[in-house]
Amino acid sequence: MAFTRNPANGANEFYGEFLINAQGEDVVAGVRTPEPVLKLKDQMPKTYAELLKVRQILEKHFKDVQDVEFTIQEGKLFMLQTRNGKRTAAAALKFSIDMVKEKLINWQTAILRNPADQLEQLLAPIFDPAEIKKAKVIATGLPAGPGAATGKVYFNADRAVQAAGRNEKVLLVRVETSPEDLRGMIAAEGILTARGGVSSHAALVARQMGKVCVCGASSVHIDYEAKTATIAGQVFKEGDHLSIDGTSGTVYAGQIKTAPSEIISGLLNGDKTAQSTEKFRSYAQLMKWCAKVTKLQVRTNADTPEQTANAIAFGATGIGLTRTEHMFFEGDRIDAMREMILADSLEARQTALGKLLPYQRADFHGIFKALKGFPATIRFLDPPLHEFLPHSSEQQTDLSRKLGISVEKIMGRVHELHEFNPMLGFRGCRLGIRYPEITAMQARAIFEAAADANKQGYKAKPEIMIPLVGFKKELDLQVAIVHDVAKAVMAERNTKVAYSVGTMIEIPRGALTADEIAETAEFFSFGTNDLTQTCLGMSRDDSGSFLPPYQEAEIVTKNPFASIDQTGVGQLMKIAVAKGRSKNPGIKLGICGEHGGDPDSVKFCHRLGLTYVSCSPYRVPVARLAAAQAAVTDLKAARK
Amino acid sequence: MAFTRNPANGANEFYGEFLINAQGEDVVAGVRTPEPVLKLKDQMPKTYAELLKVRQILEKHFKDVQDVEFTIQEGKLFMLQTRNGKRTAAAALKFSIDMVKEKLINWQTAILRNPADQLEQLLAPIFDPAEIKKAKVIATGLPAGPGAATGKVYFNADRAVQAAGRNEKVLLVRVETSPEDLRGMIAAEGILTARGGVSSHAALVARQMGKVCVCGASSVHIDYEAKTATIAGQVFKEGDHLSIDGTSGTVYAGQIKTAPSEIISGLLNGDKTAQSTEKFRSYAQLMKWCAKVTKLQVRTNADTPEQTANAIAFGATGIGLTRTEHMFFEGDRIDAMREMILADSLEARQTALGKLLPYQRADFHGIFKALKGFPATIRFLDPPLHEFLPHSSEQQTDLSRKLGISVEKIMGRVHELHEFNPMLGFRGCRLGIRYPEITAMQARAIFEAAADANKQGYKAKPEIMIPLVGFKKELDLQVAIVHDVAKAVMAERNTKVAYSVGTMIEIPRGALTADEIAETAEFFSFGTNDLTQTCLGMSRDDSGSFLPPYQEAEIVTKNPFASIDQTGVGQLMKIAVAKGRSKNPGIKLGICGEHGGDPDSVKFCHRLGLTYVSCSPYRVPVARLAAAQAAVTDLKAARK
């Protein structure tokens, strides 16, 4: 049995094995240990030469790497079977580049030869291959953020941050994560959770930050009080080592050596040595080809200048989603945010908002600078307010002391904001409708930052996005505030800012009334995460209890939070596109949400005729490849 | 100013008031106290006679009761204005019946003259008019269950039940209610909650049971520990009296006398005196007319034989929704249910289900008997399992003792079943997919009960409804179990049961893929409560924080949980009707959920061409009237 080239690393060498006095089954069954096919050269030189000839004939004919079975009977070579060979991402890349050089295929075909869903393998840090063989698998979860990470475990964000401050390599291990864990996630090499799916908070943030993540490893039993995790009978205390492989979802005991991908070092760190590697150059060539053919633009979901810069290095042409709320968790600003939420009156709320304004303005300014003239879709405050309040009595006491507000009042407000189904609750534009002053502050921060950036020559292009719109009037009311503030700031600064206002289509009613909404909206961005949750009546965070049996019973073929449910959610998107264009033919259409980085979803968006997809920075290459593949497929279909 | 008939009670008498030496504004402004119009007879007999003549001319011309303004200058009568007069439900009924007798209008027009949304006023118990004038309003909330109730307040279901056992009239006062409060709600005259909208659990159950209910009275501050409610500065202890008017949403301090409506006494209790009253006879006449013209059938949502019998007395032609889970809360059966949820293995689960089977069978048997041959749509287990487990440590300890299961294990299971958004979680058919044995038990209970009822000559017609279907395959898998069990039971009992299996369309994906689903489903029932929650991305229980500002800003004109959002949710219904019929032209279509009792929604369902609407028993007359009005409107439009 053999491959016409090396399916692991892509080398143009005959690669395989054989057994003397045996059948193919014996090789597969592993009863006897076969010998490398190269040895045949010595043992049967004539037949080996014949094999090499066949190898060339096959590749010429099929124009792809073949996986063949052969037998040699009394010196005569028989070819039993041939088929396209399975390959790693690294091999696929090298095959495709080499075959273009060899004129076996053209560059368009080379694009199709790289499986988009494997591309992340090329970007992910890897475990040292020798070490991993010796390591012991103690648990498995969902592969949520590809790559390899090793470090000391910590069960709480604060202690993870402290440990990272002591230059420890840290793994944050949590039952599940929430926005309060963000600092800990930033500080960690990787994240391991016992609960949550591939679209849980942990997974989402991990992918956005390019962090390694294994989530939903249910056999990991965490005791926060005792500060231990029990895995496969073994107790891990804080400071003990674990290693996780986010490409496979595997958890190992102990420490395993890792290394970053050359593509990452070359693109993001400008590492010249990395840039000179074949892997880097091949990747760069592939992306150059993609850019030649693609129709669908790829933007990024980014909340910081650093994420933005990374995404642009990966080839993103703007931001499709900035979640302004992530900014509220950093440092002191969370206190101002809490003060705002606890405020009793418009005046008190505005005082607190006044404290948030400079932070937001600085954030946006940083993003506009990092964007170098690319547009930024900025979403207004979206999550339910209770997510920002402290829930433990210790934290509440702390906050009470800081703000001079009684603990009872804080508890009362937490209680008041508690919701049975927060996903369907007081969030999105409902916040801005009830508290228009929040909308006004965020708009002011954007326009002031844009004015500053323009003055420095950066050409800010804010696209303001109102979340969770289901009724045209919601958008009308919010848009009016944005225009008012824009006018005021432009007058104050005596400048012009080019901006547009649009909405997320993320609840079914928004899609179904897209014609009405498009009368006001200058763009739609499909929030397919929430659209999936509402269209399917399925909570992303709770679906772990029934999605696995659903996949087993083939009720769903793919996790609908990872790949767009084209039959259901896709139908709503089609309705929204058609209705939106019926009233506003030039409306700009995009998609944010994690689906923007899923190859099948990207191809679906291409067929829908969207302007762009937006995904987390480390998914940008995947989306670019998938978008290019969709365009090549179109070209090939048109030629037929 | 005068009415051509009495707008309060409908009496055919000239009714109004006048002021000498004054203008109309003086009457309206209330600066001077006007005199009854009858006195004009003595003061200006000639003009009075002229007025009576005008009264007749106007009613003949407009064929409706008029609200007029007039002035008399130097003996000469001037008519200043006339318009159709506003009226109470009682007056509307009497006007319409009288005017048919007087041949001013035909019976079809009489149907239109009774505002369907006011009809419940006729059915509601009322406060003694003299006493109410003296009573003090101390709070207001949402009018959630019409009628008047007075009683001693209790803040917990157990104590409410005990007090009712001591023959006390009880008002259950809660921050909000949950299924665990059900016994207390049954025991109470009325329910007052501090939180929740007109579609909250409290309101829903209250209307289904015909209980008086004021909900969301946010100025009622309840302290469960102290067992007090503070309202307008006044502290009410358990046992103190409150009175609530669920028609207006008003809360009064103290006790106020009430009386049941004659229509209720006549229909439900067969009270002969009540049946001989004009109010009762007029109502009966109106309903007879309705029956002559209506196209849309009216069914009821009922979980007990008593509710079923009431609904049939109100004119329902079957059950559109039996929620099987309500049955699991009564008496000992909750323990068996909990045992099932806590079971570790299929065997243990089946043992517990075996205990539930006889209860369920008896429940269904009672319902089939009460239905007298009308069909019953029975929905399989729907709510998330954690709703059945005890959440306080006291109750958990109790259960641990009863079932011999450790408290840790109970706590663990509660934790495991906890969900972030239970509405979008592990519920509906997802339960039956993961635990097919639950589906099998429920199917067995239905078919065994039907076989028993048939033997006794009752002709059971179960229509089994699978909840929360979004994928055809979900339905296929559940339907297969139902058919298997049906076959088995019919063989065991050597009998036939006429049954059908269908689904609720309650999530957008179900509506969007209705063509696929209709290949399996024999009927659709629109679960518009959940369809509204998912289509609008709006939690019914949490919408209290933003719906009021939404109504103020005219983003929504009506509460979408009370009246179907025809633009959004209605669009999904239209899609589902068209797609469902495309694959299954004869598919039976209905609606359950509280919208089935809302006049506008009923009319919308008529226009959609549904077979039936289903609503709570006390809403059946409203739905019948609305359905008849829709049919009359159609006839009139056709004639034009």
HADDOCK unambig.tbl for C-alpha pairs under 7 A between the chains (distance, minus, plus):
assign (segid A and resid 419 and name CA) (segid B and resid 542 and name CA) 5.83 0.50 0.50
assign (segid A and resid 420 and name CA) (segid B and resid 421 and name CA) 6.72 0.50 0.50
assign (segid A and resid 420 and name CA) (segid B and resid 541 and name CA) 6.84 0.50 0.50
assign (segid A and resid 420 and name CA) (segid B and resid 542 and name CA) 6.58 0.50 0.50
assign (segid A and resid 421 and name CA) (segid B and resid 420 and name CA) 6.71 0.50 0.50
assign (segid A and resid 421 and name CA) (segid B and resid 421 and name CA) 4.43 0.50 0.50
assign (segid A and resid 421 and name CA) (segid B and resid 422 and name CA) 6.64 0.50 0.50
assign (segid A and resid 421 and name CA) (segid B and resid 423 and name CA) 6.56 0.50 0.50
assign (segid A and resid 421 and name CA) (segid B and resid 539 and name CA) 6.16 0.50 0.50
assign (segid A and resid 422 and name CA) (segid B and resid 421 and name CA) 6.64 0.50 0.50
assign (segid A and resid 423 and name CA) (segid B and resid 421 and name CA) 6.57 0.50 0.50
assign (segid A and resid 424 and name CA) (segid B and resid 537 and name CA) 4.98 0.50 0.50
assign (segid A and resid 424 and name CA) (segid B and resid 538 and name CA) 4.52 0.50 0.50
assign (segid A and resid 424 and name CA) (segid B and resid 539 and name CA) 4.81 0.50 0.50
assign (segid A and resid 425 and name CA) (segid B and resid 538 and name CA) 5.88 0.50 0.50
assign (segid A and resid 425 and name CA) (segid B and resid 539 and name CA) 5.60 0.50 0.50
assign (segid A and resid 425 and name CA) (segid B and resid 542 and name CA) 5.55 0.50 0.50
assign (segid A and resid 425 and name CA) (segid B and resid 543 and name CA) 6.32 0.50 0.50
assign (segid A and resid 426 and name CA) (segid B and resid 545 and name CA) 6.61 0.50 0.50
assign (segid A and resid 426 and name CA) (segid B and resid 546 and name CA) 6.43 0.50 0.50
assign (segid A and resid 430 and name CA) (segid B and resid 546 and name CA) 6.52 0.50 0.50
assign (segid A and resid 434 and name CA) (segid B and resid 546 and name CA) 6.88 0.50 0.50
assign (segid A and resid 434 and name CA) (segid B and resid 549 and name CA) 6.49 0.50 0.50
assign (segid A and resid 470 and name CA) (segid B and resid 536 and name CA) 6.40 0.50 0.50
assign (segid A and resid 471 and name CA) (segid B and resid 555 and name CA) 6.78 0.50 0.50
assign (segid A and resid 473 and name CA) (segid B and resid 555 and name CA) 5.51 0.50 0.50
assign (segid A and resid 474 and name CA) (segid B and resid 555 and name CA) 6.42 0.50 0.50
assign (segid A and resid 507 and name CA) (segid B and resid 535 and name CA) 6.42 0.50 0.50
assign (segid A and resid 507 and name CA) (segid B and resid 536 and name CA) 6.28 0.50 0.50
assign (segid A and resid 507 and name CA) (segid B and resid 537 and name CA) 5.75 0.50 0.50
assign (segid A and resid 508 and name CA) (segid B and resid 535 and name CA) 4.87 0.50 0.50
assign (segid A and resid 508 and name CA) (segid B and resid 536 and name CA) 6.55 0.50 0.50
assign (segid A and resid 509 and name CA) (segid B and resid 535 and name CA) 5.37 0.50 0.50
assign (segid A and resid 509 and name CA) (segid B and resid 536 and name CA) 5.45 0.50 0.50
assign (segid A and resid 509 and name CA) (segid B and resid 568 and name CA) 5.20 0.50 0.50
assign (segid A and resid 512 and name CA) (segid B and resid 568 and name CA) 6.26 0.50 0.50
assign (segid A and resid 513 and name CA) (segid B and resid 568 and name CA) 6.84 0.50 0.50
assign (segid A and resid 534 and name CA) (segid B and resid 534 and name CA) 4.89 0.50 0.50
assign (segid A and resid 534 and name CA) (segid B and resid 535 and name CA) 6.66 0.50 0.50
assign (segid A and resid 534 and name CA) (segid B and resid 537 and name CA) 6.19 0.50 0.50
assign (segid A and resid 535 and name CA) (segid B and resid 507 and name CA) 6.42 0.50 0.50
assign (segid A and resid 535 and name CA) (segid B and resid 508 and name CA) 4.86 0.50 0.50
assign (segid A and resid 535 and name CA) (segid B and resid 509 and name CA) 5.36 0.50 0.50
assign (segid A and resid 535 and name CA) (segid B and resid 534 and name CA) 6.65 0.50 0.50
assign (segid A and resid 536 and name CA) (segid B and resid 470 and name CA) 6.40 0.50 0.50
assign (segid A and resid 536 and name CA) (segid B and resid 507 and name CA) 6.28 0.50 0.50
assign (segid A and resid 536 and name CA) (segid B and resid 508 and name CA) 6.55 0.50 0.50
assign (segid A and resid 536 and name CA) (segid B and resid 509 and name CA) 5.46 0.50 0.50
assign (segid A and resid 537 and name CA) (segid B and resid 424 and name CA) 4.97 0.50 0.50
assign (segid A and resid 537 and name CA) (segid B and resid 507 and name CA) 5.74 0.50 0.50
assign (segid A and resid 537 and name CA) (segid B and resid 534 and name CA) 6.19 0.50 0.50
assign (segid A and resid 538 and name CA) (segid B and resid 424 and name CA) 4.52 0.50 0.50
assign (segid A and resid 538 and name CA) (segid B and resid 425 and name CA) 5.90 0.50 0.50
assign (segid A and resid 539 and name CA) (segid B and resid 421 and name CA) 6.15 0.50 0.50
assign (segid A and resid 539 and name CA) (segid B and resid 424 and name CA) 4.81 0.50 0.50
assign (segid A and resid 539 and name CA) (segid B and resid 425 and name CA) 5.62 0.50 0.50
assign (segid A and resid 541 and name CA) (segid B and resid 420 and name CA) 6.85 0.50 0.50
assign (segid A and resid 542 and name CA) (segid B and resid 419 and name CA) 5.83 0.50 0.50
assign (segid A and resid 542 and name CA) (segid B and resid 420 and name CA) 6.59 0.50 0.50
assign (segid A and resid 542 and name CA) (segid B and resid 425 and name CA) 5.57 0.50 0.50
assign (segid A and resid 543 and name CA) (segid B and resid 425 and name CA) 6.33 0.50 0.50
assign (segid A and resid 545 and name CA) (segid B and resid 426 and name CA) 6.60 0.50 0.50
assign (segid A and resid 546 and name CA) (segid B and resid 426 and name CA) 6.43 0.50 0.50
assign (segid A and resid 546 and name CA) (segid B and resid 430 and name CA) 6.54 0.50 0.50
assign (segid A and resid 546 and name CA) (segid B and resid 434 and name CA) 6.92 0.50 0.50
assign (segid A and resid 549 and name CA) (segid B and resid 434 and name CA) 6.52 0.50 0.50
assign (segid A and resid 555 and name CA) (segid B and resid 471 and name CA) 6.78 0.50 0.50
assign (segid A and resid 555 and name CA) (segid B and resid 473 and name CA) 5.55 0.50 0.50
assign (segid A and resid 555 and name CA) (segid B and resid 474 and name CA) 6.45 0.50 0.50
assign (segid A and resid 568 and name CA) (segid B and resid 509 and name CA) 5.20 0.50 0.50
assign (segid A and resid 568 and name CA) (segid B and resid 512 and name CA) 6.27 0.50 0.50
assign (segid A and resid 568 and name CA) (segid B and resid 513 and name CA) 6.87 0.50 0.50
